[in-house]
């Protein structure tokens, strides 16, 4: 079983596990833990889509040292066919259609939560024949960002040894 409805005890345990993983990442990087919001997925164009997913491919550029942890999915769109998370050539395909028929419309990932860094792609597909630019579904999870951006790593400077010439001697 890929997804568990919220009414199952295993779903609650999976969410608790994801939260403890997120807390550990926040502690490691000295960061802030938040629920996933449109600004984390869309950046500056978050107001355009809000808590809905753009159909097609979404490129998510996470800030340096930031982590995105996905533990579940909300789906209120019966035409949402699948969501595919892609990172470093690895594809995580989530078939989300049955979630729209759960009373709470939330499915919890039955495996370990998905953990993403750097750049991820989200492919969103619908079976609707209407011209639409979005589906009414949203990944559930946590976003961890450092409170201060990581410092740029620079190579060590070489010390210059200046020799003074005293009276023509070196």
Residue frames relative to the residue before (quaternion, step in Angstrom):
aa qw qx qy qz dx dy dz
X 1.0000 0.0000 0.0000 0.0000 0.00 0.00 0.00
X 0.3549 -0.7710 0.4947 0.1868 3.56 -0.70 1.07
X 0.8073 0.1460 -0.0458 0.5700 3.55 0.89 -0.96
X 0.2157 -0.7455 0.6171 0.1298 3.51 -1.20 0.65
X 0.4197 -0.6707 0.5283 0.3080 3.62 -0.97 0.70
X 0.6529 -0.5463 0.3629 0.3789 3.58 -1.18 0.52
X 0.6027 0.5926 -0.3577 0.3970 3.59 1.14 -0.50
X 0.6144 0.5487 -0.3491 0.4468 3.60 1.22 -0.29
X 0.5385 -0.6374 0.4465 0.3229 3.58 -0.98 0.83
X 0.6093 0.5652 -0.3525 0.4302 3.59 1.07 -0.70
X 0.6054 0.5602 -0.3535 0.4412 3.59 1.13 -0.63
X 0.6476 0.5093 -0.3157 0.4706 3.57 0.95 -0.85
X 0.6514 0.5094 -0.3119 0.4679 3.58 0.97 -0.82
X 0.6407 0.5229 -0.3245 0.4591 3.61 1.01 -0.78
X 0.6501 0.5011 -0.3141 0.4771 3.59 1.01 -0.78
X 0.6393 0.5164 -0.3251 0.4679 3.60 0.96 -0.82
X 0.6455 0.5186 -0.3170 0.4626 3.57 0.99 -0.84
X 0.6536 0.5054 -0.3113 0.4696 3.59 0.94 -0.88
X 0.6493 0.5165 -0.3197 0.4576 3.59 0.99 -0.79
X 0.6602 0.4899 -0.3212 0.4700 3.59 0.95 -0.78
X 0.6106 0.5250 -0.3459 0.4815 3.62 1.09 -0.65
X 0.6566 0.5062 -0.3058 0.4681 3.59 0.96 -0.87
X 0.6318 0.5242 -0.3296 0.4663 3.60 1.00 -0.78
X 0.6452 0.5236 -0.3190 0.4558 3.58 0.99 -0.82
X 0.6466 0.4966 -0.3189 0.4833 3.60 0.97 -0.80
X 0.6423 0.5217 -0.3234 0.4591 3.60 0.96 -0.84
X 0.6494 0.5072 -0.3164 0.4700 3.58 0.99 -0.79
X 0.6632 0.5301 -0.3061 0.4307 3.60 0.93 -0.91
X 0.7840 0.3200 -0.1730 0.5030 3.58 0.85 -0.93
X 0.4264 -0.6965 0.4765 0.3256 3.58 1.23 -0.04
X 0.4376 0.7429 -0.3957 0.3162 3.51 1.01 0.89
X 0.5301 -0.5927 0.5182 0.3148 3.46 -1.47 0.04
X 0.2509 -0.7608 0.5860 0.1213 3.57 -0.97 0.93
X 0.0461 0.7851 -0.6135 0.0712 3.59 -0.82 1.05
X 0.5187 -0.5662 0.5049 0.3943 3.56 -1.25 0.23
X 0.5999 -0.5663 0.4115 0.3874 3.59 -1.16 0.55
X 0.0657 -0.7919 0.6066 -0.0252 3.53 -0.84 1.12
X 0.6868 -0.4859 0.3307 0.4277 3.61 -1.19 0.33
X 0.6254 0.5478 -0.3540 0.4283 3.63 0.99 -0.70
X 0.6374 0.5275 -0.3336 0.4517 3.61 1.13 -0.55
X 0.7040 0.4367 -0.2493 0.5015 3.59 1.12 -0.65
X 0.8195 0.2909 -0.1119 0.4809 3.58 0.76 -1.09
X 0.3815 -0.7293 0.4916 0.2843 3.61 1.16 -0.29
X 0.8521 -0.1014 0.0953 0.5045 3.57 -0.88 -0.98
X 0.7068 0.4392 -0.2779 0.4800 3.63 1.11 -0.46
X 0.2414 0.8140 -0.4955 0.1834 3.59 1.19 0.55
X 0.6384 0.5525 -0.3352 0.4181 3.62 1.03 -0.70
X 0.5868 0.6099 -0.3659 0.3871 3.58 1.14 -0.55
X 0.8173 0.2388 -0.1072 0.5133 3.60 0.91 -0.90
X 0.2484 -0.7822 0.5364 0.1971 3.62 1.06 -0.54
X 0.7672 -0.3202 0.2638 0.4892 3.56 -1.06 -0.80
X 0.5336 0.5293 -0.4723 0.4605 3.56 0.72 1.14
X 0.4069 -0.7238 0.5065 0.2324 3.57 -1.17 0.51
X 0.4616 -0.6677 0.5231 0.2596 3.51 -0.99 0.96
X 0.4275 -0.6842 0.5234 0.2740 3.58 -0.93 0.87
X 0.6696 0.4318 -0.3701 0.4777 3.55 -0.97 0.92
X 0.6822 -0.4585 0.3605 0.4409 3.56 -1.12 -0.69
X 0.1496 -0.7532 0.6381 0.0569 3.52 -0.96 1.02
X 0.2041 -0.7596 0.6069 0.1143 3.56 -0.88 0.97
X 0.1124 -0.7944 0.5964 0.0239 3.56 -0.67 1.14
X 0.1132 -0.7854 0.6078 0.0292 3.56 -0.56 1.22
X 0.1935 -0.7988 0.5613 0.0972 3.56 -0.26 1.24
X 0.5315 -0.6184 0.4620 0.3487 3.61 -1.04 0.69
X 0.6604 -0.4990 0.3614 0.4293 3.61 -1.19 0.40
X 0.8414 0.1513 -0.1776 0.4875 3.57 -1.03 0.99
X 0.5120 0.6357 -0.4362 0.3788 3.64 1.21 0.03
X 0.1692 -0.7756 0.6039 0.0708 3.57 -1.21 0.63
X 0.1552 -0.7565 0.6299 0.0830 3.55 -1.06 0.83
X 0.0683 -0.7968 0.6003 -0.0021 3.58 -0.72 1.10
X 0.1117 -0.8037 0.5841 0.0198 3.57 -0.63 1.17
X 0.0770 -0.8201 0.5669 0.0140 3.58 -0.74 1.08
X 0.8244 0.0299 0.0049 0.5652 3.59 1.17 -0.30
X 0.3044 -0.7422 0.5709 0.1750 3.51 -1.35 -0.13
X 0.2415 -0.7220 0.6312 0.1479 3.53 -1.16 0.79
X 0.0388 0.8068 -0.5872 0.0520 3.59 -0.85 0.93
X 0.0008 0.7867 -0.6163 0.0357 3.54 -0.64 1.17
X 0.6126 0.5389 -0.3275 0.4764 3.57 1.26 0.36
X 0.3140 -0.7891 0.4978 0.1759 3.58 -0.34 1.22
X 0.6669 0.4953 -0.3056 0.4653 3.61 1.21 -0.29
X 0.4721 0.6451 -0.4620 0.3839 3.59 1.24 -0.03
X 0.2628 -0.8104 0.5128 0.1063 3.53 -0.44 1.27
X 0.7691 -0.2428 0.1714 0.5658 3.59 0.74 -1.01
X 0.2142 -0.7064 0.6551 0.1610 3.48 -1.40 0.30
X 0.1107 -0.7914 0.6006 0.0255 3.53 -0.85 1.02
X 0.1707 -0.7550 0.6263 0.0926 3.58 -0.79 1.06
X 0.0561 -0.8049 0.5905 -0.0150 3.58 -0.81 1.03
X 0.1455 0.7653 -0.6186 0.1022 3.54 -0.91 0.98
X 0.8537 -0.0051 -0.0467 0.5186 3.54 -0.93 1.00
X 0.7228 -0.4539 0.2424 0.4612 3.56 0.96 0.87
X 0.6071 0.5325 -0.3603 0.4669 3.59 1.25 -0.07
X 0.2160 -0.7972 0.5573 0.0854 3.57 -0.82 1.02
X 0.1043 -0.7436 0.6591 0.0417 3.52 -0.99 0.99
X 0.0651 -0.8275 0.5576 0.0085 3.58 -0.25 1.22
X 0.1079 -0.7927 0.5994 0.0255 3.53 -0.78 1.05
X 0.2033 -0.7454 0.6225 0.1248 3.55 -0.69 1.07
X 0.0988 -0.8687 0.4854 0.0011 3.55 -0.29 1.23
X 0.3920 0.7654 -0.4553 0.2307 3.60 1.21 -0.14
X 0.6830 0.4944 -0.3344 0.4211 3.69 0.75 -0.82
X 0.5635 0.6223 -0.3941 0.3741 3.61 1.11 -0.53
X 0.5970 0.5799 -0.3684 0.4141 3.61 1.05 -0.66
X 0.7063 0.4546 -0.2662 0.4729 3.58 1.17 -0.47
X 0.4775 0.6112 -0.4681 0.4236 3.62 1.26 0.04
X 0.5813 -0.5943 0.4066 0.3790 3.63 -0.99 0.68
X 0.7519 0.3755 -0.2210 0.4948 3.62 0.94 -0.81
X 0.3498 -0.7791 0.4496 0.2618 3.59 1.36 -0.13
X 0.5916 0.5203 -0.3775 0.4866 3.57 1.16 0.62
X 0.0822 -0.7720 0.6289 0.0410 3.52 -0.97 0.92
X 0.2555 -0.7561 0.5869 0.1361 3.54 -1.03 0.83
X 0.4975 -0.6574 0.4874 0.2878 3.54 -0.92 1.01
X 0.3894 -0.7691 0.4639 0.2040 3.58 -0.62 1.12
X 0.6637 0.4774 -0.2953 0.4943 3.59 1.21 -0.38
X 0.7379 -0.2981 0.2975 0.5274 3.54 -1.24 -0.56
X 0.5325 -0.5986 0.4564 0.3872 3.63 -1.05 0.50
X 0.4833 -0.6484 0.5016 0.3072 3.55 -1.20 0.54
X 0.1329 -0.7896 0.5974 0.0445 3.59 -0.89 0.96
X 0.0296 -0.8170 0.5746 -0.0385 3.57 -0.69 1.15
X 0.0648 -0.7541 0.6529 0.0288 3.52 -1.29 0.68
X 0.8056 0.3139 -0.2241 0.4498 3.54 -1.36 0.24
X 0.7633 -0.2995 0.2592 0.5104 3.60 -0.65 -1.12
X 0.0119 0.7686 -0.6396 0.0035 3.55 -0.97 0.91
X 0.2634 -0.7263 0.6116 0.1703 3.52 -1.27 0.48
X 0.1346 -0.7631 0.6279 0.0723 3.53 -1.07 0.81
X 0.1379 -0.7748 0.6145 0.0559 3.56 -0.63 1.17
X 0.0865 -0.7944 0.6012 0.0022 3.55 -0.79 1.07
X 0.0480 -0.8106 0.5830 -0.0276 3.56 -0.77 1.07
X 0.1206 -0.7874 0.6024 0.0513 3.55 -1.08 0.78
X 0.3816 -0.7060 0.5453 0.2420 3.56 -1.23 0.47
X 0.4331 0.7124 -0.4501 0.3199 3.58 1.28 0.01
X 0.3502 -0.7309 0.5472 0.2089 3.55 -1.08 0.75
X 0.5183 0.6292 -0.4152 0.4038 3.60 1.27 -0.09
X 0.4917 -0.6012 0.5227 0.3514 3.54 -1.25 0.38
X 0.1352 0.7854 -0.5861 0.1462 3.57 -0.42 1.24
X 0.2930 -0.7536 0.5565 0.1910 3.55 -1.17 0.51
X 0.7924 0.2024 -0.1073 0.5653 3.60 1.28 -0.11
X 0.2366 -0.7077 0.6376 0.1915 3.50 -1.40 0.22
X 0.4338 -0.7084 0.4988 0.2473 3.56 -1.15 0.60
X 0.4314 0.6229 -0.5144 0.4017 3.46 0.33 1.42
X 0.0608 -0.8111 0.5818 0.0005 3.57 -1.16 0.53
X 0.4289 -0.6808 0.5154 0.2947 3.62 -0.93 0.80
X 0.2509 -0.7612 0.5831 0.1330 3.56 -1.04 0.81
X 0.3925 0.7071 -0.5161 0.2821 3.54 -0.87 0.88
X 0.5576 -0.6071 0.4726 0.3118 3.50 -1.27 -0.50
X 0.2000 -0.7326 0.6402 0.1156 3.50 -1.26 0.64
X 0.0826 -0.7875 0.6105 0.0156 3.55 -0.79 1.05
X 0.0301 0.7919 -0.6084 0.0425 3.55 -0.77 1.05
X 0.5362 -0.6228 0.4490 0.3506 3.56 -1.05 0.68
X 0.5307 -0.6282 0.4604 0.3342 3.57 -1.08 0.69
X 0.7551 0.1425 -0.0987 0.6323 3.54 1.17 -0.64
X 0.5176 -0.6412 0.4456 0.3498 3.59 -0.90 0.79
X 0.5542 -0.6073 0.4350 0.3673 3.59 -1.04 0.67
X 0.4973 -0.6555 0.4804 0.3038 3.53 -1.08 0.72
X 0.5288 -0.6231 0.4777 0.3224 3.50 -1.15 0.72
X 0.3409 -0.7339 0.5515 0.2025 3.54 -0.92 0.91
X 0.0501 -0.7986 0.5996 -0.0154 3.52 -0.70 1.13
X 0.5313 -0.6025 0.4663 0.3705 3.57 -1.09 0.57
X 0.5690 -0.5999 0.4175 0.3768 3.59 -1.05 0.61
X 0.4716 -0.6682 0.5008 0.2834 3.54 -1.12 0.76
X 0.4105 -0.6777 0.5499 0.2642 3.50 -1.10 0.71
X 0.3948 -0.7091 0.5315 0.2425 3.51 -0.96 0.85
X 0.3029 -0.7405 0.5745 0.1725 3.47 -0.90 0.92
X 0.1755 -0.7614 0.6168 0.0948 3.47 -0.86 0.94
X 0.1287 -0.7975 0.5877 0.0442 3.48 -0.46 1.19
X 0.2136 -0.7672 0.5941 0.1132 3.49 -0.85 0.97
X 0.2821 -0.7419 0.5846 0.1681 3.46 -0.89 0.91
X 0.2819 -0.7334 0.5899 0.1863 3.41 -0.96 0.75
X 0.1347 -0.7934 0.5921 0.0420 3.50 -0.60 1.19
X 0.8590 -0.0618 0.0194 0.5079 3.46 -0.67 1.07
X 0.7223 -0.4417 0.2551 0.4671 3.59 1.03 0.76
X 0.6109 0.5281 -0.3661 0.4625 3.62 1.25 0.00
X 0.2655 -0.7659 0.5604 0.1701 3.54 -1.10 0.58
